[in-house]
Amino acid sequence: MHISRMAGVAAALLFSATTQAQSTVAFVDVNVVTMRQERVLPRRTVLVRDGRIVAMGPADSVAVPDDAVRIPGGGAYLMPGLADMHAHPVDPLLHPIYLSYGVTTVQYLNAYDEVLGWSAEGPAPRIEACAGPVNGVHSAVEARRTVAAHAATGFRCIKIYDDISAEAYTALVDEARSRGMRALGHIPRNLGWRDLLAARPAAVAHAEEFLYSPIESQADVDSIVAGMRAGGIALITTLTNYDLISRQRVDLDALLAADLRTVPAVERRTWAAGRNRYLRMTGPIPTQRRLLGFQRVLVRRMAEAGVTVLLGTDTGNNFVLPGASVHDELAQLVRAGLSPYQALRAATVAPAAFLGDADGAGTVAVGAPADLLLVLGNPLDDVANAALIAGVMRGGRWLSADSLRAMRASVVAALESEAELVRVMEADGL
């Protein structure tokens, strides 16, 4: 068996052993951040059974069954699990890493057919898969055929990329919508933001996309914001990825010195000098930093206008790490001018609504799915507190901080074995 698969089995066994016989779990004496409103419900007991929240009330008012697994809150904060709405498929071996950072939903863009078979039964977040990238479509007939093919494979989402005619762009979106699918992605480079507003896709995959078609005045920005809201087009942010592009060019050594053990060594080696694609960029770094500032302003303007803002990281790119980058993106959103509550909504309530979930998904409420995060500080005061994780619940299965650390360690051990192979290859050649 491949070493990464052995680690995957070990993590799955640990997950099963940790969570077996947990038909009922009680969080006792927790402060609840429901994300339905910007407030904390103090000293609550929350009862979970069969993967859903079945009761919630003041700590001494909820009867806890004798056979329930009790999670003593001790004044910690219970909130919904987080979502990353723009990531690229990673080895499923790394899925426990997402959980260790409180990420319970991941939307993979550029997903291949195999991703549809990845199960969230083990130590993994919920996976949503968008087929793509969709390129080189030039007629409505071809667009409809493309969507039909992805629908037949089982996808509920497509990612539009580049070289798309205006007619085909609209047809891709309309055909996807008629089949109950989501069409999202880039603004094709041969088109512009006006074509985006006319086509009305479900979402734009990056705030960065608006840099590549002419925005010539403040009136253009106003038109974009108004058009996004009127068209019901969501914005996936990915500010962290754009920030890291220029930071690599400025201080690559500092980034390489960070803890990168949750990234396969074969991938890490392409981030170093000599192989790093961003080091070949020639545009002025001050211009990149100014454009990052523009994207932050755009995100803030859209949030203020009522456009749906979705947290996405573009994990899979250099130094954008599974799970950890979600917390980096939360900080980016606050830096852009969103309140901690607004930033957290972009990672909880808004993704659930975008994915068409019901029953209170993305919140802490009776009837809601039990994808939960227990943290040691109030995230409404400081989003950094969302990274102080005491445990995660995925689908009603509880993972303590110790269990998360153990699963992370098994993944890191497997990746270190592969890193040793890469070191040998670097020294001695294939």
C-alpha positions in Angstrom: 0.0 0.0 0.0 1.2 3.5 -0.8 2.5 5.3 2.3 -0.1 8.1 2.0 -2.9 5.5 1.8 -1.6 3.8 4.9 -1.7 7.2 6.7 -5.2 7.7 5.4 -6.3 4.4 6.8 -4.7 5.2 10.1 -6.5 8.5 10.3 -9.8 6.9 9.4 -9.4 4.3 12.1 -8.6 7.0 14.6 -11.6 8.9 13.5 -13.9 5.9 13.8 -12.5 5.0 17.2 -12.9 8.5 18.5 -16.4 8.9 17.3 -18.0 5.5 17.6 -21.1 5.2 19.9 -21.8 8.9 19.7 -25.5 8.8 18.8 -26.0 11.6 21.3 -23.5 14.3 22.2 -24.1 17.2 24.7 -22.1 20.4 24.7 -22.6 21.7 28.2 -22.1 25.3 29.3 -21.0 26.8 26.0 -21.5 30.3 24.7 -23.3 29.9 21.3 -22.5 32.0 18.3 -25.5 31.1 16.2 -24.5 33.2 13.2 -28.2 34.0 12.7 -27.5 37.3 14.4 -24.5 39.2 15.7 -24.8 38.1 19.3 -23.7 35.4 21.7 -26.2 33.2 23.6 -24.4 32.7 27.0 -24.2 29.4 29.0 -26.1 27.1 26.7 -26.4 23.3 26.5 -26.6 22.0 22.9 -27.8 18.5 22.2 -26.8 16.6 19.1 -28.3 13.3 17.9 -27.8 11.5 14.6 -25.9 14.3 13.0 -28.3 17.2 13.8 -28.9 19.6 16.7 -32.0 18.5 18.5 -32.1 20.8 21.5 -30.6 24.0 22.7 -31.3 26.2 25.7 -30.0 27.6 28.9 -27.4 25.2 30.5 -29.7 24.0 33.3 -32.9 23.7 31.1 -31.9 21.0 28.7 -32.1 17.4 29.9 -29.0 15.5 29.0 -29.6 11.7 28.5 -27.5 9.5 30.7 -25.8 7.8 27.8 -24.9 11.1 26.0 -21.2 11.9 25.5 -20.7 15.2 27.4 -18.4 17.9 26.1 -17.8 20.3 28.9 -17.7 23.8 27.4 -16.2 25.7 30.3 -17.3 28.9 28.7 -15.9 28.2 25.3 -17.7 29.3 22.2 -19.7 27.0 19.9 -20.1 28.2 16.3 -20.7 26.6 12.9 -17.9 24.9 11.0 -16.1 27.0 8.4 -16.2 26.7 4.6 -13.6 27.2 1.9 -15.5 28.0 -1.3 -12.5 28.0 -3.7 -10.0 25.3 -3.3 -8.3 22.9 -5.8 -8.4 19.2 -5.3 -5.7 17.9 -2.9 -4.8 14.3 -2.0 -7.7 13.0 0.2 -4.9 12.2 2.6 -4.9 15.9 3.5 -8.6 16.0 4.4 -8.1 15.6 8.1 -5.9 18.8 7.9 -9.0 20.8 6.9 -10.9 19.4 9.9 -8.0 20.3 12.2 -8.6 24.0 11.3 -12.3 23.8 11.7 -13.1 23.6 8.0 -16.1 21.3 7.5 -17.1 22.2 3.9 -14.8 22.6 0.9 -15.8 23.5 -2.7 -13.2 22.1 -5.1 -13.0 23.9 -8.4 -11.4 22.3 -11.5 -12.5 19.0 -10.1 -12.0 15.8 -12.1 -14.4 12.9 -12.1 -12.7 11.0 -9.3 -13.5 13.8 -6.9 -17.2 12.9 -7.1 -16.4 9.6 -5.5 -14.5 11.1 -2.5 -16.5 10.3 0.6 -17.0 12.5 3.5 -17.8 9.5 5.7 -14.3 9.4 7.1 -12.2 12.2 8.6 -13.0 14.7 5.9 -15.0 17.8 5.3 -18.1 17.8 3.1 -16.9 18.0 -0.5 -18.6 20.0 -3.3 -17.1 19.5 -6.7 -17.2 21.9 -9.7 -16.2 20.4 -13.0 -13.7 22.3 -15.2 -12.1 24.3 -16.3 -14.4 25.0 -19.1 -12.4 26.5 -22.0 -12.9 27.2 -25.7 -16.6 27.2 -26.0 -17.8 29.4 -28.9 -21.5 28.7 -29.5 -24.7 28.2 -27.5 -25.1 24.6 -28.9 -21.6 23.7 -27.8 -22.3 25.3 -24.4 -25.4 23.3 -23.8 -23.6 20.1 -24.8 -20.8 20.9 -22.4 -23.1 21.4 -19.4 -25.1 18.3 -20.3 -21.9 16.2 -20.3 -20.9 17.4 -16.9 -24.4 16.9 -15.5 -24.4 13.3 -16.9 -21.2 12.6 -15.0 -22.8 13.7 -11.8 -21.5 17.3 -11.3 -23.8 20.0 -9.8 -21.4 22.8 -10.7 -19.1 23.9 -13.5 -16.2 26.3 -13.5 -16.0 28.6 -16.5 -12.5 29.7 -17.4 -11.4 31.3 -20.7 -11.9 31.6 -24.4 -15.7 31.7 -24.2 -17.8 33.7 -26.6 -20.4 36.1 -25.1 -23.2 33.9 -26.6 -21.7 30.7 -25.1 -21.1 32.4 -21.8 -24.7 33.2 -21.3 -25.7 29.7 -22.6 -23.4 27.9 -20.1 -25.0 29.8 -17.3 -28.6 29.4 -18.5 -28.2 25.7 -19.2 -26.6 25.1 -15.8 -29.4 26.9 -14.1 -32.0 25.0 -15.9 -30.5 21.8 -14.7 -30.3 22.9 -11.1 -26.5 23.4 -11.4 -24.2 26.3 -10.5 -22.0 28.0 -13.1 -19.2 30.1 -11.6 -15.7 31.0 -12.4 -13.5 33.5 -14.1 -14.4 36.4 -16.4 -13.0 35.0 -19.7 -10.1 37.2 -20.7 -11.6 37.8 -24.1 -14.7 39.2 -22.4 -15.2 41.8 -19.7 -17.1 42.6 -16.5 -20.1 43.9 -18.5 -20.4 40.4 -20.1 -20.3 38.9 -16.6 -23.1 41.1 -15.4 -25.2 40.2 -18.5 -24.6 36.4 -18.1 -25.3 36.4 -14.4 -23.3 33.3 -13.3 -23.8 32.1 -9.7 -20.4 33.5 -8.6 -17.1 35.1 -9.6 -14.2 32.9 -8.5 -11.9 35.7 -7.4 -12.1 39.4 -6.6 -8.9 39.5 -8.8 -11.0 38.8 -11.9 -12.1 42.5 -12.0 -8.5 43.5 -12.6 -8.4 42.1 -16.1 -11.2 44.0 -17.9 -11.1 47.8 -18.0 -12.3 49.6 -14.9 -11.8 53.2 -15.9 -13.7 55.2 -13.3 -15.5 55.2 -10.0 -18.7 54.9 -12.0 -17.5 51.6 -13.3 -17.0 50.3 -9.8 -20.5 51.5 -8.9 -21.9 49.7 -11.9 -20.1 46.5 -11.0 -21.3 46.5 -7.4 -24.9 47.4 -8.4 -24.9 44.8 -11.2 -23.5 42.0 -8.9 -26.3 42.7 -6.4 -29.1 43.0 -9.0 -27.9 39.8 -10.8 -27.6 37.8 -7.6 -23.9 37.1 -8.4 -21.8 36.1 -5.4 -18.1 37.1 -5.0 -15.6 34.5 -3.9 -12.7 36.5 -2.3 -9.3 34.7 -2.6 -7.4 37.8 -1.2 -4.9 35.6 0.6 -3.7 34.0 -2.7 -3.2 37.4 -4.4 -1.4 38.7 -1.3 1.0 35.7 -1.4 1.9 36.2 -5.1 3.8 39.4 -4.4 5.1 38.3 -1.0 6.9 35.4 -2.7 8.7 37.9 -4.9 9.7 39.9 -1.9 10.7 37.4 0.8 10.5 33.8 -0.5 12.9 32.5 2.2 10.6 33.6 5.0 7.7 31.8 3.4 9.8 28.6 2.9 10.9 28.7 6.5 7.3 28.4 7.7 5.8 25.1 8.8 4.9 23.5 5.4 4.7 19.9 6.6 1.1 19.5 5.5 2.1 20.1 1.9 3.4 17.1 -0.1 7.2 17.5 -0.8 6.8 17.1 -4.5 4.6 20.2 -4.5 6.8 22.1 -2.1 9.8 21.7 -4.3 8.0 23.8 -7.0 7.7 26.7 -4.6 11.5 27.1 -4.2 13.7 29.5 -6.2 14.4 28.1 -9.6 11.0 26.5 -9.9 8.7 29.1 -8.5 6.5 30.4 -11.4 5.8 33.7 -9.6 9.4 34.7 -9.5 9.3 34.9 -13.3 6.7 37.7 -13.1 8.0 41.1 -14.2 5.3 43.5 -13.2 6.1 46.1 -10.5 5.5 44.8 -7.0 4.1 48.2 -5.8 1.5 47.9 -8.5 0.5 44.4 -7.2 0.2 45.7 -3.7 -2.0 48.6 -4.9 -4.2 46.2 -6.8 -4.5 44.1 -3.7 -5.8 47.2 -1.9 -8.3 47.8 -4.7 -9.6 44.3 -4.3 -10.1 44.8 -0.6 -12.1 48.0 -1.3 -14.2 46.1 -3.8 -14.9 43.3 -1.3 -16.0 45.9 1.3 -18.1 47.8 -1.2 -19.9 44.6 -2.2 -20.5 43.5 1.4 -21.9 46.9 2.2 -24.2 46.7 -0.9 -25.6 43.3 0.1 -23.7 41.3 -2.5 -23.2 37.7 -1.3 -19.5 37.4 -0.2 -18.1 33.9 0.0 -14.8 33.1 1.7 -12.4 31.3 -0.7 -8.7 30.8 -0.6 -7.5 29.2 -3.9 -5.8 26.5 -1.9 -3.6 24.5 -4.2 -1.5 27.5 -5.1 1.9 28.3 -3.6 1.8 28.7 0.2 -2.0 28.7 0.3 -2.3 25.8 2.8 -5.4 23.6 3.3 -7.4 24.8 6.3 -4.9 27.3 7.6 -5.5 29.6 4.7 -9.2 29.9 5.7 -8.1 31.7 8.9 -5.7 33.9 6.8 -8.7 34.8 4.5 -10.8 35.7 7.5 -8.1 38.1 8.6 -7.9 39.5 5.1 -11.7 40.2 5.1 -11.5 42.1 8.4 -8.5 44.0 7.0 -10.7 44.9 4.0 -13.2 46.5 6.3 -15.7 43.8 7.1 -16.7 43.2 10.7 -15.8 39.9 12.3 -19.4 38.9 12.0 -19.5 39.7 8.3 -16.3 37.9 7.7 -17.6 34.8 9.6 -20.9 34.9 7.6 -18.8 34.6 4.4 -17.5 31.3 5.8 -20.7 29.9 7.4 -24.2 31.1 6.6 -23.5 32.5 3.1 -21.8 29.3 1.7 -24.7 27.2 3.1 -27.2 29.4 1.3 -25.1 29.4 -1.9 -25.0 25.6 -1.9 -28.8 25.4 -1.5 -28.7 24.0 1.9 -31.8 24.2 4.2 -32.6 23.3 7.8 -30.4 26.0 9.3 -27.1 24.8 7.7 -24.3 27.2 8.5 -25.8 28.2 11.8 -26.1 26.8 15.3 -29.9 26.1 15.6 -32.3 23.3 16.4 -32.6 21.2 13.3 -29.3 22.3 11.8 -26.7 19.8 10.6 -24.1 19.3 13.4 -21.0 20.7 11.6 -19.6 22.7 14.5 -16.5 24.3 15.9 -15.7 24.8 19.6 -13.2 27.7 20.1 -11.6 29.2 23.2 -12.5 32.9 22.5 -15.3 35.0 21.1 -14.8 35.1 17.3 -17.2 38.1 17.1 -14.6 40.1 19.1 -11.7 38.8 17.0 -11.8 36.4 14.1 -8.4 35.1 15.2 -10.2 33.4 18.0 -11.8 31.0 15.4 -8.4 29.4 15.2 -8.2 28.6 18.9 -9.8 25.2 18.4 -10.9 23.0 21.3 -12.6 20.5 19.0 -14.6 20.0 15.8 -17.8 18.2 15.1 -18.4 16.9 11.6 -21.7 15.3 10.8 -22.4 14.8 14.5 -19.0 13.1 15.2 -16.9 14.8 17.8 -13.1 15.3 17.4 -11.3 16.7 20.4 -8.2 18.9 20.0 -6.1 15.8 21.0 -7.7 13.7 18.3 -7.2 16.4 15.7 -3.5 16.7 16.6 -3.2 12.9 16.4 -4.7 12.8 12.9 -2.6 15.7 11.8 0.5 13.9 13.1 -0.3 10.8 11.1 -0.6 12.9 7.9 2.6 14.7 8.6 4.4 11.4 9.2 3.3 10.1 5.8 4.3 13.2 4.0 7.7 13.2 5.7 8.3 9.7 4.3 7.6 11.1 0.8 9.8 14.1 1.6 12.7 11.7 2.3 12.2 10.2 -1.1 12.3 13.7 -2.7 15.5 14.5 -0.8 17.1 11.3 -2.2 15.9 12.2 -5.7 17.3 15.8 -5.4 20.7 14.5 -4.2 21.1 11.4 -6.4 18.6 11.9 -9.3 16.0 9.4 -10.4 
